[in-house]
């Protein structure tokens, strides 16, 4: 009798999880429409999509031919450092000189050894596939904390982009490495680990300079949260890490290292541009055009900082004060304020970039759903937003780019900028307490 009770007990305990699972699946099926529309289901949908992406990504590696572009150049440049060359002006590859900061060298040195001196391409692709999945996980954690984007949008972000899969696992560019570190830093900012976040942010910059497009937004957040004196230690972390990573090269040839790895005046080739194909090549290469883009970039950043991000009613110079000494009581930054500021700062830089090449798509691809859905304007419906995403994807998949594809890309960027400007405030205007209330 006792044995029979024990058997029934074990069977009952085994049946209990199965029953819970059936109930969960039944409820999920009943609420399938909510699963696709309610941001609170982000992690559930993200889990399913990540599992699907495992199969898709490794299928791409097996079935689609790898295309050599910069990988051999990366390996040649890293090999030069391994052989004892620390003068950046002497480090060359098949497609040009080394133009990335020292963090790139160390990370790709690890890949050099992990892939048999860069010869095992399949191993490199598998590593980048894992990097892609890790990037997706970091992005989904950001979207889960902001709770703004309906989950159905993530199907388009994951499975619909051939170009992004290609950049990660068929081209092996360094851009995905920098962006993975950037998304890690944002996750750290969201959990209020500002020092560690700044460390990861600086590490991302040390892989590729495009991450600096997020820097104006980060500076604004640090000043908002800590004031000038409080932000200095965080900014010092960013600077100190750059010095430490670059020290072997700075000791050998400091001018050569700084001029090569942080070359802001680098000239881009017209034949690779995605965003300015409709311009004459001479105009595209003209320095006056570059200066005009820089001026527009800085002006729009200033407008967003004054009118969209800073909403306390005080002068923006109040950000330099200690938060406890400001007229408006300090409030902790919300996840949406952090993410909106950083993503908008980067997007403005993308809009006014001197040139966008195909691998640059990952600079902002994973931020597009947030930019389109987090601050919804009434005139921009779900269908129109999906149309904007589709046109952007089509523009980046048109090779070589055409005047029409470049124009379409700029129109889509303009729509997103208008949406960001006209949409609800991430930083609502604070109302100062009146003296009577006190």
N, C-alpha and C positions, 0 to 999 in steps of 0.2 A: 504493500500500500504506500509506504514511505517512498519507495523507489519510483512508483507511478506518479506520486506528487512531484518528486524532483524532476522527472522527465517533462511533466506538463509545465512546471515552472520554467525549465530551460527553453521549452518550445514557446511559452508565452513571452519570455524575455527576448527571444529571437524574432518573434512576430511583431513585437512592439515597434522597433525601428522601421520595419517594412510597412506597418500601418501608418506611421507618421509620414514616411516617404510618399505613400499613396495619397494621403490627405494633402500633402504639400503640392504634389503634382496636379491633383484635382483642382486645388485652389488656384494654382498658377494658370491652369487652362481656363478657369472661369474668369480670371482677371487678365487674360492675355492682352486685351487692349490697354489696360493700365500699365502692364509691363513695358509696353512700347512708348507710353506717353509720360509716365510719372518718373521724374528724376530720382525718386527714392529707390527705384529698382536698378539703379546704375550698376551696382556691384554684381547683381545677379546676371544681367545682360552681358556685362563685361566678362564675367567668368565663362559664359558660353562662347563669346566671340574669341576670347584668348585660346580656348580649346580648338576652335575652328581654325584659328590662325596658325596653330602648330602644324596642322595638316597642310594648309595652303602654302605656308612658307617653305616647308621642306619639300613639298611637291614642286614648287618653283625651282628650288635648287637642283632637283633631280631631272626636271624636264626642260628647263629653259637654259640655253647656252650662256655661260659666263662671258662677259665682255671686258677685256683688259683696257683700262684707261689710265689710272694713276697708281694702282697697287704696286707694280714693279718699281715705279719712281719712289714711292714711299719706302720700299724695302732697300733700294739703293742708297737713299739719303740716310736711313737709319744705320745701314752697314758702314757708311762713312764715319759715323759717330762711334760705332763699336770698334772700328779700326784706329780710333784715336784722333780724329779730326774734329776739333771744337770751334773752328772758325766757320761761322755760318756762311761766309762768302765763298767758301770752298766746297760746300755741300750741294751737289747737283744730282739730278736724275734725268731720265730719258725725256720727260716733258717739262723740265725747267729746274730752277734752283729751289732750295728749301725755303718756304715763305711762311711757315707756321711756328708758333712759339714752342718752348721746350717741353711742355706737357705732351704735345703730339709726339715728340721724339721718344719719350719714355714709354708711352702707351703702345706705340707701334713697334718699339724695341721688344716689348713683351710678345706682341703678335709675331714678330720676326722669329723669335725662338720657338713659339708655340706651333708655328707652321713650317718647321724645317727650313729656316732661313728664307721664308716667304714662298717656298716652292709648292707647298701643299695647299692648293687653292680650295679644295673641298673642305678642309679643316677650317680655313679662314671663313668660308661661307657659313659653315655651321656655327662658328663663334658669332658672326654678325647676325645670324638668325636668332640666337639667344639674346643678343643685344636688342634686336627688334622687339622680341617678346617682353623683355624687361622694360623697354621704353613704353610699350603699350600699357603695361601694368602701372608704371609711374603716372602716365597720362590719365588713366582711369581713376587712380586715387585722387588726383586733382579734381576731376569732374565729380567724383563722389562727394568731396567736401564742399564744393561750390553748389551742388544740387540745383543746377539751372537748365541743363541741356536734356531734352527728352531722349531716352535711350535708343529710339529708332534711328537717330542720327548716327550712332556709332557703327551701324552696319555700313554706312557709306565711308566712314573714317577708316574702317579696318579692311574690309574685303574688296572695296571698289577701286582702290588706287594701285594700278599697275606700276606707276612711276615710283612710288615710295618703296614698294617691295624691291624694285630694281635697284634703287639707290642703296638699299641696305645689303642685299644678298647677291646681286649680280654685278655691282660696280665696286663695292668695298671702299667707299669714300670715307673721309674722316669726319664729315658733317654729322652723321648719326651718332658718333662717339661724343662729340661736343653737346649735341642736343639731349642725349641721355643724361649726361651730367647736369645739364641745365634743369631738366625736369626733376631730377633728384634734389637739386638745391631749392626749387619751388616747394616741393613737398616738405622740406625742412623748415622753410619760412612759414608754411601753414601750421606747423606744430610748434611755432615760436622758438625754433632752434636757429636764431639769427646768425650766431657766430659760425656754426657748422654749415649753415646755408651759404654764407659768404665764402667759406672755404671751398665748397663745391662749385659755387659760381665762378670763382677765380680759376679753379681747375678746368672748368669748361672753357673759359677764355683762353687758357694756355694750350688748348687743343686747336681752337679756331676762333679768330677775332669776331666773327659774326655775332657771338653771344653778347658783345658790347652793345648791341641794339637794345638789349633789355636793361642796360645800365642806368639810363635816365629814370626809368620807372623805379628801379631798385633804390637809387639815391633819394627819390621823393619819399618812398616808403620808410627808409631809414631815418630821414629827417622828421617825418611825421611821427614816427614811433618813439624816437630817442632824442630829437634835437641835434644840434651840431656837435656838441661835446660828446653826447652819447653815441652818435654815429661814427665818430672818429676811430674808436677801436675796431669796429666792424670793417670800415674802409681800410684800416691798417692791415687787417688780416688778408684782404684781397691783394694789397700791394706787396706785402711781405712774401706771400706764396709765390708771386711772379718772380721776385728776386731770388728766392731759394731755388726754384726750379731752373731758372736761367743762369744761375751762378757759374757753372763750368764754362758756359759760352760767353758770359759777361767778362770773366777773367781773361779769356783768350782774345776776344775782339768785341768790346762792348758796342761800338758804333755799328759794326757789321751785324751783330745780333739784333739790335733794336731796329735798324733800318730794314732788315729782311723780315723779321717775324712780326713787326707792328707797322708795316708799310701802308699807311692810310692813302697814299697817292698812287697806289698800284693801278696800272692800266689794264683794262679788260679788252678781250678781242670781240669785235663786232659779230663775228660769225657764230658765237656761242650765246649771244644775248637772247633771252626769252621775252623781255619786257619792252625793249626799245627798237624792235625790228622795223617799225614804220618810219624811223628817222633816217636821214642820209648818214652814211658812215662818218663823214667829216664832222657833222654836227654832234654825233654820238661821242666822238673822240675829243671834242673841243673843251678846253678847260673852263670856259665860261659856262657851259652847260652843267658841268660838274659842280661849280660854285653855286649856281642857281638851285640845283637840287639840294645841296647842303643847306642853303638859306631857307628853302621851303621846309625841309625836315626840321630844322631847329625852331622855325616859327610855329609850326603845327604842334610840336612838343610843348612849346611855351603856352600856346592857347589851351591845350588840354590840361596842362598843369594849373593854369590860372582859373579856367572856367569849368572844368569837369572833375579834376582830382581834388583841388583845394577848395573846400566848400564851407569853411568855418566862419566866414564873414570878416576875418582878420586879413591883414596883408600877408602875402606869401612869405615875406621875410620873417614872419612869426615862427616859421618852421625851424629857424635857427635857434630859437629859444629852447630852454629846457621845458618839456611838456607840462610840468607842474606849475610853471610860471606864466603860462599862456592865459589869455582872458577866457577862452572857451575850455571847459574841463576836458582833459585828454580822454579819449576813448580807444579801447583796443581795436586794432584793425580786424575786420572780418575777412574770411577766406575770399569772398568775392571782391573786396577792395584790393587785396593783394594780387589776385590773379588778373583782374581786370586791368590794373595799372601796368603790370609786367607785360601782359599780352598786347595791350594797346601800344605801349612804348616800342615793342618789337615790330608790330605791324606798321606803324608809321615809318619806321626805318626801311621796311620792305618796300613800301609804296614809293619812296623817294631814293631807292637804291640806284647807283650808277649803272649797274647791270645785274641781272639775275641769270645764273646758269642753271642747268637742269638739276644738278645735285642740291641747289639751294632751296628746292621745294620743301625739304624737311625743316627748314628754318622756321616755317610757320604753319605747315600742313595740319599738325595736330592741334593747333590753337584755333583753327577756323570755325569749328562748331561752337566754341565758346563765344567768339567774336560775333557770330551771327545770331545766336539764340539767347545769350545771357542778358542782353539789353534790348528786348524785342520792341520794335516800333510797330504801331498798328498797321501801317501801310505795307509792311513786309511780311507776307504770309509764309507759312511753312513751305508751300510750293515754290514761292519766289526764292526763298533761302536755299532750297535744294537745287534750284536752277542756277543760282550763283555758284554753289559748290561744284555742280557739273561743268559749268563753263570754265571755272578755274582749272579743274582736272583736265578738261579738253585742251586748254591752252598749254599746260605743262606737258601734255602728251603729243603735241604737234611738233614733229621734228623733220626738217629744221623749222624753226618758228617762222611765221609769216606776219605781214603787217596786220592782218585780221586777227590772228591769235594774240598778238601783243596788245592790240587795241581792246579786244575782249577782256584780257586780263586787267587792264587799267580801269575799264568800266566796272568790273566786279569789285576791284579794290575801292573805287570811288563809292560804290553802293555800301560797302562795309563801313567805310569811314563816315558816311552820312548816317548810317545806322548807329554807330558809336556816339556820334555827336548829338543826335536827336533822341536817342533812347533814354530810359530812366537813369537817374544818377546812381553810380556805385557809391559815391561819397555824397549823401544827402546834405543839404545846407543846414548847418547847425543854427539853432536859435539861442542867442545869448539870454540868460536870465535877466529880467529887468531888476533895477534897484529896489522897486517897490516890493517885488517878490521876496527880496532879502530882508 
